Amino acid sequence: MAKIIDLSVAVSLKGNLQVKPQINYRRHEDTPKLYSESIGIKAEEFPEGKYCASEIVTLGTHNTTHLDAPYHFYPTSEGKPAKTIDQIPLEWCYADGVVLDFHQKKKGYGITPKDLKESLARIKYTLKPFDIVLIRTDTHKHYDEPGYEYMHPGMTREATIWLIDRGIKVMGIDAWGWDRPFDDMVAEFKAGNKKQFWESHYLGKEREYCHVERLANLDKIPRPYGFRVSVFPIKIEGASAGWVRAVAILED
């Protein structure tokens, strides 16, 4: 029997995120009044005064664990209209996974191709096209804390290109964003280094790829490779991202 490890964070009202979801919980005792007229019976006639629970959720597509489509990065990618989330080939979203461990890198550090090569050498693994590469930072452990979005190391443009050049179409990170934190990028931008600002996101104009942000529990995967990853996004027409219930699947 396969072991499944949840790599997603919950849609929750808790935490200190910049954009919180809105969840309207309709409890069993609330719904008879809401649905009695459309169903055609009185609220007090429902068995024990209860009906089915339901929720209404207002949630940004880039909140919680999500897959960014090429359209998020720029209107075009590689000279063609950029794919929206409903256009992403599903074959990209289920593949062999590999975890590259950078949890000891400090906040604001830019992960380089050299770092990727050294990490792969340590685990004695060679990437193949369509592997799903997961960047472990352990920042997910601070998801509910103030400043979570500024705590992680991030991927440089060169490192992202290095993965794309090896046939990687989907990559992900257990942090707020794929690039370095905004406060570090903005400080360098104001100091004159403008090329590094949101560099891996803007790369999507030139090179087609997707990344998953706000993963969790990469440290719970017991081996760096030898497992499958599923990151199928919710199919939202014309959207720049879709929520993902990301999981790692380990066969016996």
C-alpha positions in Angstrom: 0.0 0.0 0.0 1.3 3.4 -0.9 2.3 6.0 1.7 1.0 9.5 1.0 2.7 12.6 2.6 0.7 15.8 2.5 2.8 18.6 1.1 0.1 21.3 1.4 -0.9 24.0 3.9 -4.5 24.4 4.9 -6.9 27.1 3.8 -7.4 28.7 7.2 -8.4 31.9 8.9 -5.4 31.5 11.2 -2.0 33.0 10.7 -0.6 36.4 9.7 -0.8 36.2 5.9 -1.0 39.4 3.9 -4.2 38.3 2.2 -6.4 36.1 4.4 -9.1 33.9 2.9 -12.7 34.6 3.9 -14.6 31.5 4.9 -18.4 31.6 5.6 -19.2 28.5 7.5 -22.8 27.4 7.2 -23.4 24.9 10.0 -26.0 22.2 10.0 -28.3 24.2 12.2 -28.0 27.2 10.0 -28.8 25.7 6.6 -32.5 24.9 7.1 -33.3 28.6 7.1 -31.1 29.2 4.0 -32.6 26.4 1.9 -36.1 25.9 3.1 -37.7 28.2 0.5 -35.9 26.6 -2.5 -36.5 23.1 -1.3 -40.2 23.8 -0.4 -40.5 22.8 3.2 -40.3 24.9 6.4 -37.1 25.2 8.3 -38.6 23.6 11.4 -39.6 20.5 9.4 -36.0 19.5 8.7 -35.1 16.4 10.8 -33.8 17.6 14.1 -33.7 21.1 12.7 -30.5 20.3 10.8 -29.5 20.1 7.1 -26.2 19.7 5.2 -23.3 21.9 6.2 -21.6 24.0 3.5 -19.1 26.8 3.1 -18.5 29.8 0.9 -14.8 30.6 0.4 -13.3 33.7 -1.0 -9.6 32.9 -1.7 -6.9 34.5 -3.9 -5.5 32.0 -6.5 -2.0 32.7 -5.1 -3.0 32.0 -1.5 -2.2 28.7 0.2 -0.4 25.9 -1.7 -0.7 26.8 -5.4 0.8 26.2 -8.9 1.8 29.3 -10.8 1.1 29.1 -14.5 3.3 30.8 -17.2 0.6 33.4 -17.6 1.3 34.6 -14.1 4.8 35.6 -15.1 4.0 37.4 -18.3 1.3 37.6 -21.1 3.6 35.6 -23.4 6.1 32.8 -22.9 8.8 31.9 -25.5 7.0 34.2 -28.0 3.6 32.6 -27.7 0.5 33.3 -25.5 1.4 32.1 -22.0 -0.5 29.1 -20.7 -3.2 29.8 -18.1 -3.7 27.3 -15.3 -6.5 25.4 -17.1 -4.1 24.9 -20.1 -1.3 23.3 -18.1 -0.6 19.7 -19.4 -1.6 17.4 -16.6 1.4 15.2 -17.5 3.6 17.9 -16.0 1.8 17.6 -12.7 2.5 14.0 -11.8 6.0 12.7 -12.0 9.1 11.5 -10.1 10.1 13.9 -7.4 13.4 14.9 -6.0 14.0 17.0 -2.8 17.1 19.3 -2.8 17.8 20.4 0.7 18.7 24.0 1.4 17.1 24.4 4.8 20.4 25.7 6.3 20.6 28.6 3.9 19.8 31.9 5.5 17.0 34.3 4.7 17.5 36.2 1.4 20.2 33.8 0.1 20.0 33.2 -3.6 20.3 29.6 -4.6 22.7 29.1 -7.5 23.4 26.5 -10.2 26.4 25.5 -8.2 24.2 24.9 -5.1 21.9 22.7 -7.2 24.8 20.7 -8.6 26.3 20.1 -5.2 23.0 19.1 -3.7 22.4 16.6 -6.5 25.9 15.2 -6.1 25.4 14.7 -2.4 22.3 12.5 -3.0 23.9 10.9 -6.1 21.0 11.7 -8.4 20.9 12.9 -12.0 17.8 14.9 -13.1 15.8 13.7 -16.0 13.1 15.6 -18.0 9.8 16.2 -16.3 11.1 15.4 -12.8 9.4 17.6 -10.2 12.1 19.3 -8.2 11.2 20.4 -4.7 13.4 23.0 -2.9 13.4 22.4 0.8 13.9 25.5 3.1 11.7 24.4 6.1 10.1 27.9 6.0 6.7 26.2 6.1 7.3 25.7 9.9 6.8 29.4 10.3 3.7 29.6 8.1 1.5 31.1 10.9 4.1 33.5 12.2 4.5 37.2 11.4 7.1 37.8 8.7 6.8 34.3 7.2 6.9 35.8 3.7 10.4 37.3 4.4 12.1 34.3 6.0 13.3 32.1 3.1 16.2 31.7 0.7 15.1 31.8 -2.9 16.0 30.7 -6.4 18.0 32.9 -8.7 17.3 33.3 -12.4 20.4 31.3 -13.2 19.4 28.4 -11.0 15.9 28.3 -12.5 17.3 28.3 -16.0 19.6 25.4 -15.0 16.6 23.3 -14.0 14.6 24.3 -17.1 17.6 23.3 -19.3 17.4 19.8 -17.9 13.8 19.4 -18.9 12.2 20.4 -15.6 8.7 21.9 -16.3 7.4 22.0 -12.7 9.4 22.9 -9.6 8.3 23.9 -6.1 9.4 25.4 -2.8 8.2 25.2 0.8 8.2 29.0 1.3 6.1 32.0 0.5 7.7 32.5 -2.9 10.1 31.0 -5.5 12.3 34.1 -5.7 14.1 35.6 -2.7 11.9 37.6 -0.3 10.6 41.0 -1.4 12.4 43.0 1.3 15.8 41.8 0.1 14.9 42.2 -3.6 13.5 45.7 -3.1 16.5 46.8 -1.1 18.8 45.7 -3.8 16.5 47.3 -6.5 16.7 50.7 -4.7 20.5 50.3 -4.5 20.7 50.0 -8.3 20.7 46.2 -8.8 17.4 46.1 -10.7 18.0 42.9 -12.7 17.6 40.6 -9.7 14.1 41.9 -8.9 11.5 39.0 -9.3 14.1 37.5 -11.6 12.8 34.0 -11.8 9.2 35.1 -12.2 10.1 37.5 -15.1 12.1 34.6 -16.6 8.8 33.0 -17.5 8.6 35.4 -20.5 11.6 33.8 -22.0 11.3 30.2 -20.8 8.1 28.2 -20.1 7.9 26.6 -16.8 5.7 26.4 -13.6 6.4 26.5 -10.0 4.6 25.6 -6.8 4.7 27.9 -3.9 3.9 27.4 -0.2 4.5 23.7 0.0 5.0 22.1 3.4 6.5 19.0 5.0 9.3 18.4 2.5 11.3 17.4 5.6 8.8 14.6 6.1 9.7 12.8 2.9 12.0 10.0 4.0 14.3 9.9 1.0 15.4 12.6 -1.5 14.1 10.7 -4.5 12.4 7.4 -5.3 8.8 8.8 -4.9 6.2 10.4 -7.0 4.7 13.9 -6.7 1.2 15.0 -7.5 0.5 18.7 -7.9 -2.7 18.9 -10.0 -4.1 22.4 -9.9 -7.8 23.3 -9.6 -9.1 24.1 -13.1 -9.9 27.8 -13.1 -10.6 29.2 -16.6 -8.1 31.8 -17.7 -6.4 32.0 -14.3 -2.8 32.7 -13.5 -2.6 30.0 -10.7 -4.6 27.2 -9.2 -4.8 25.7 -5.7 -3.0 22.4 -5.3 -3.4 19.5 -2.8 0.3 18.5 -3.3 1.3 15.1 -2.1 4.3 12.8 -2.2 3.5 9.2 -3.0 5.9 6.4 -1.8 5.2 2.9 -2.9 6.2 -0.1 -0.8 
